[in-house]
Structures are given as structure tokens and as C-alpha cells.
Amino acid sequence: MRGLSSKAPGPLRVLLASLVLALAASGCSVLSGGDDKEPAPQAPTSATASTDLVDSQFTRDGTFQSHLSTNGATKVDFVFTIYPTKATPRTNEWYPGGKKYFTFTFQAYDLAKKLRAPFSTKRRVYLDRVEVTSETITTDGGATEQPYELDVTAADSTFDPQPVTTRYGMLVTSPKGAFELRNQAIGPMSKDTAGVELTFRAVVYVQAKVGSSTYLKRTIKQVVPIAIFPSDKDTVASKIPINAN
């Protein structure tokens, strides 16, 4: 009986050679067992780090709006709207240095009636005072700052020079009245600032029912977090017309 030949038959040698060439062309290695390394994960950017630390609808969407209620004023919707002005419109370029500008409005809706129902059928809401405080959020837990403060009589400060007023304040029931304060400046902050929280308080008087002389005094509160991004540059504010927003 003959032993097995150590040489592979001709057709087999051709097949093996073709297989080796194919593997080489595809960049695969028979011996390596797949040594290719997975790409290293990218480190988070400073922008990602700031928005992770401060969850801000204002920064993410370029505006903030809340719909609030209060005890004793059923179906009265109190609406704060806050947005950056054209002076500093890009919220991802709000850095610790330099001033950052925003506008805010406040209005009340009597949702017990249809939006286009006669105004005489709606409860009156008057805004007496507006107070805003601020507190910074730092990356290392350092001392906080107060880069913006406000405490004003609404009728004396709103954009409308002749709001409808009574002894309770200025009318803010939609659609006849609204409080608006434009181009408010948040001042410079320390380099380790990652965000700032603005706390709005509106002191209002709500008519108990249509035609009533009884008013309920309430304070409507809203906290608005804003992300601040690290940079050696200051926030750049553009010059805008005096009537721009």
C-alpha cells in the first residue's frame, strides 16, 4: 500500500493560492484573529459638558415658555416667555465673560372662556411687581455670583408706556394686556461658571370671578436654568437698534 503524497494535487494548490490572495487583498489575516482595535471613544466637548451639568430648555431651544397655575384661580394660565435678543442670539456662545441679553414677557389667559370670547367675559389679572434673582452654577462647587437682579413696579417698567392700570397694577389678561421687558443684561461671571439660574416672581391680583370686586393676591414663580459655556473669549454682543428685540 502506498503512503499519502506530501504534495497536494495541482487543482488543490491552485485553490489554496487563490484563497491566500483573496484574503490578502481584503486586508484580513488568517493568523491575526482580528487584531483591529475599536476606535477610542471621543472625549465630551465643553459644550456637551455644560449642557449635561445644566439641563436648559432656554439654551437647547433658543427660548423658554412656561404655563403655570395658582390656587384659587381655576383655569387661569400664567405664561412666562424668555428668549435671547438679537444682541446675543446664539445661546451656545454665551460665555462667562461679557454681557448676555434676553427679553421676557408675562401674560395671563382666562381659559374658562374661549380665546376669542369677548373680553368682557374674562377675569381681569393685574401685575403689581416683578422680581428676578440669579445664582450661578460652577463646575468645581466654587462661590456663586448674582449676575442679574430686578425688582420693579410692572407698570413703570413694561415696554408699553401707557399700560391699563388700577390700584392692583397693570392689566396682563390676554389679549388686552401683557408685561414685556426687553434687552436685559446678564453680567460677566467667573471662569468656572457652567450655568446660571434665573428665578422670576410675579406678584399678581386675580379677579375672583367676572365682574367681582374681590381680587386674590398671588405670587407666580418660575426658575429658568441657562447653560454657560467655557471659553477664554468674552460673549460678543452686537449693536442693535433701540427698538429691536
PyMOL commands that set and color helices and strands:
alter all, ss='L'
color gray80, all
select helices_A, chain A and resi 10-25+46-53+57-61+91-93+119-121+154-157
alter helices_A, ss='H'
color red, helices_A
select strands_A, chain A and resi 64-68+76-84+100-110+125-138+150-153+165-166+169-171+179-186+193-207+215-227
alter strands_A, ss='S'
color yellow, strands_A
deselect
rebuild
show_as cartoon
